[in-house]
């Protein structure tokens, strides 16, 4: 009998090595896709928080910082959103009359991690409603 030295196909070791390499590649792609989805969700939450901060600043500007301070409500909760967002407002009077430094902090918790968006601005103490009248 003659044995042929011409091989057609792959050996068992080559097949196992290729399978392991392919498995690691698929796992790496799956991990990347999972991280991408997680980052997309966090960015969406940051977008919502920035919009809520803008909403709070618009409300404060409309009624006036001085009137807002008199109302004495410097924190609260947005309950219509998931996750639940909380807000806090810190105001400081500036050297210039009727000018206030306003800081709005929007916070939320996701998977036992705390996140927040902070917006700082300067607002005129007189609100838009009192300026028009």
C-alpha positions as a printed NumPy array, in Angstrom:
array([[  0.   ,   0.   ,   0.   ],
       [  1.058,   3.439,  -0.788],
       [  0.314,   6.385,   1.442],
       [ -0.224,   9.724,  -0.13 ],
       [  1.577,  12.729,   1.271],
       [ -0.932,  15.077,  -0.333],
       [ -3.243,  16.329,   2.428],
       [ -6.74 ,  17.503,   1.702],
       [ -8.359,  19.359,   4.662],
       [ -7.382,  20.557,   8.119],
       [ -5.987,  18.718,  11.104],
       [ -7.859,  18.551,  14.396],
       [ -5.446,  21.017,  16.06 ],
       [ -5.958,  23.579,  13.275],
       [ -9.737,  23.254,  13.558],
       [ -9.707,  23.701,  17.361],
       [ -7.383,  26.732,  17.09 ],
       [ -9.623,  28.353,  14.472],
       [-12.73 ,  27.686,  16.596],
       [-11.118,  29.255,  19.684],
       [-10.01 ,  32.31 ,  17.687],
       [-13.486,  32.734,  16.208],
       [-15.095,  32.372,  19.662],
       [-12.903,  35.115,  21.148],
       [-13.727,  37.389,  18.204],
       [-17.474,  36.91 ,  18.677],
       [-17.172,  37.547,  22.432],
       [-15.23 ,  40.771,  21.806],
       [-17.88 ,  41.986,  19.357],
       [-20.678,  41.168,  21.812],
       [-18.903,  43.033,  24.632],
       [-18.437,  46.062,  22.39 ],
       [-22.115,  46.055,  21.402],
       [-23.185,  45.813,  25.057],
       [-20.96 ,  48.745,  26.062],
       [-22.274,  50.779,  23.145],
       [-25.893,  50.216,  24.187],
       [-25.067,  51.121,  27.792],
       [-23.364,  54.362,  26.716],
       [-26.32 ,  55.242,  24.488],
       [-28.702,  54.874,  27.431],
       [-26.501,  57.043,  29.673],
       [-26.232,  59.738,  26.996],
       [-30.018,  59.742,  26.616],
       [-30.368,  60.233,  30.387],
       [-27.878,  63.12 ,  30.272],
       [-29.912,  64.694,  27.47 ],
       [-33.072,  64.47 ,  29.561],
       [-31.247,  65.943,  32.573],
       [-29.963,  68.877,  30.487],
       [-33.488,  69.536,  29.18 ],
       [-34.864,  69.47 ,  32.739],
       [-32.149,  71.916,  33.877],
       [-33.105,  74.225,  31.01 ],
       [-36.76 ,  73.935,  32.041],
       [-35.902,  74.926,  35.626],
       [-33.779,  77.891,  34.478],
       [-36.549,  79.089,  32.179],
       [-39.057,  78.934,  35.037],
       [-36.686,  80.804,  37.386],
       [-36.001,  83.451,  34.741],
       [-39.705,  83.879,  34.055],
       [-40.758,  84.487,  37.663],
       [-37.492,  86.151,  38.663],
       [-34.685,  84.946,  40.911],
       [-35.795,  87.137,  43.825],
       [-39.348,  85.784,  43.663],
       [-37.979,  82.241,  43.354],
       [-35.872,  82.758,  46.491],
       [-38.948,  84.033,  48.357],
       [-40.857,  80.869,  47.408],
       [-38.143,  78.923,  49.323],
       [-38.433,  75.798,  47.199],
       [-34.858,  75.028,  46.236],
       [-35.192,  71.308,  45.538],
       [-37.673,  68.841,  44.181],
       [-38.315,  65.686,  42.164],
       [-39.382,  65.098,  38.569],
       [-41.62 ,  62.072,  39.052],
       [-42.76 ,  61.636,  35.448],
       [-39.41 ,  60.286,  34.311],
       [-37.66 ,  56.952,  34.646],
       [-35.213,  56.96 ,  36.336],
       [-36.471,  59.575,  38.8  ],
       [-34.6  ,  62.856,  38.47 ],
       [-34.148,  65.226,  41.409],
       [-33.302,  68.899,  41.148],
       [-31.68 ,  71.456,  43.402],
       [-31.1  ,  75.176,  42.867],
       [-28.41 ,  77.228,  44.574],
       [-28.447,  81.022,  44.192],
       [-25.886,  83.614,  45.203],
       [-26.221,  87.362,  45.026],
       [-23.501,  89.039,  42.985],
       [-21.836,  92.392,  43.639],
       [-23.864,  93.984,  40.843],
       [-27.465,  94.892,  41.77 ],
       [-30.152,  92.456,  40.636],
       [-27.612,  89.947,  39.281],
       [-27.557,  86.424,  40.719],
       [-25.4  ,  83.4  ,  40.109],
       [-27.738,  80.428,  39.688],
       [-26.683,  76.788,  39.803],
       [-29.14 ,  74.044,  38.816],
       [-28.205,  70.456,  39.686],
       [-30.139,  67.57 ,  38.167],
       [-29.323,  64.153,  39.707],
       [-30.405,  60.581,  39.109],
       [-29.349,  57.059,  40.061],
       [-28.854,  54.225,  37.595],
       [-27.638,  50.761,  38.644],
       [-26.512,  52.028,  42.08 ],
       [-24.384,  54.781,  40.489],
       [-25.153,  58.462,  41.004],
       [-25.043,  60.832,  38.041],
       [-25.658,  64.554,  37.785],
       [-25.72 ,  67.459,  35.365],
       [-24.774,  70.889,  36.73 ],
       [-25.635,  74.15 ,  34.961],
       [-24.244,  77.516,  36.123],
       [-25.481,  80.847,  34.819],
       [-26.082,  84.458,  35.786],
       [-29.653,  85.779,  35.843],
       [-31.202,  89.188,  36.368],
       [-33.081,  89.319,  39.662],
       [-36.175,  90.834,  38.08 ],
       [-38.28 ,  88.285,  36.257],
       [-39.658,  88.622,  32.766],
       [-43.178,  88.963,  34.171],
       [-42.278,  91.937,  36.397],
       [-40.266,  93.64 ,  33.64 ],
       [-43.208,  93.644,  31.238],
       [-45.708,  95.126,  33.687]])
